[in-house]
């Protein structure tokens, strides 16, 4: 499946977007970026400005906070079809 098709399917079927119409979905699709990361890669670091919405198409993400001072406990895992911002 192509990257474009993965994103199209995501915006069309994920419950987070049920209330959006075709115009809003088209806007999201036009502004979406497909990113594939290698195991162990850092997606973002603590205290970086958050301006991105993430969708995990396959694999998993570990949300870690080395200081343990925020809401997410160390080692929280998100698997395929999860979304987070």
C-alpha positions in Angstrom: 0.0 0.0 0.0 1.4 3.4 -0.9 2.1 6.1 1.7 -0.7 8.3 0.2 -3.2 5.4 0.5 -2.2 4.8 4.1 -2.9 8.4 5.0 -6.1 8.5 3.0 -7.4 5.4 4.7 -6.4 6.8 8.1 -8.3 10.1 7.7 -11.3 8.2 6.2 -11.7 5.5 8.8 -10.2 6.5 12.1 -12.8 7.5 14.7 -10.9 10.6 15.7 -12.0 12.1 12.4 -15.7 11.0 12.3 -17.0 14.5 12.7 -15.0 16.0 9.8 -16.4 16.5 6.3 -14.6 15.9 3.0 -13.1 19.4 2.9 -11.5 19.1 6.3 -10.2 15.6 5.5 -8.8 16.8 2.2 -7.0 19.7 4.1 -5.5 17.2 6.5 -4.4 14.9 3.8 -2.8 17.7 1.8 -0.8 18.8 4.9 0.1 15.3 6.2 3.7 14.0 6.1 4.5 10.3 6.1 7.5 9.5 8.2 9.2 6.1 8.7 11.6 5.8 11.6 14.2 3.1 12.4 14.0 1.3 15.7 15.4 3.4 18.5 15.0 6.7 16.6 13.9 9.8 18.6 10.8 11.4 17.3 10.9 14.4 19.6 12.4 15.4 22.9 10.9 16.7 26.2 10.3 20.5 26.2 10.2 20.8 22.4 7.3 22.8 21.1 4.5 20.4 20.1 2.9 21.2 16.8 2.4 17.8 15.2 -0.3 15.1 15.4 1.1 11.6 15.1 -0.5 8.4 13.8 1.2 5.0 14.2 0.4 3.0 11.1 2.5 0.0 12.2 5.0 -0.8 14.9 5.1 1.0 18.3 6.3 4.0 20.1 7.7 4.3 23.6 6.9 7.5 25.4 9.6 8.1 27.8 10.5 10.8 30.2 14.0 10.5 31.7 13.2 12.9 34.5 9.8 11.3 35.4 8.3 14.6 36.2 5.4 14.7 33.6 2.1 12.9 33.2 3.3 10.0 31.1 4.9 7.3 33.1 8.3 6.1 32.0 8.1 3.4 29.2 4.4 4.0 28.1 3.9 2.1 24.8 1.6 2.9 21.9 1.0 0.4 19.2 -0.4 0.3 15.6 -3.4 2.5 14.9 -2.8 4.8 17.9 -2.8 8.6 17.7 -1.1 11.2 19.9 -0.1 14.8 19.8 
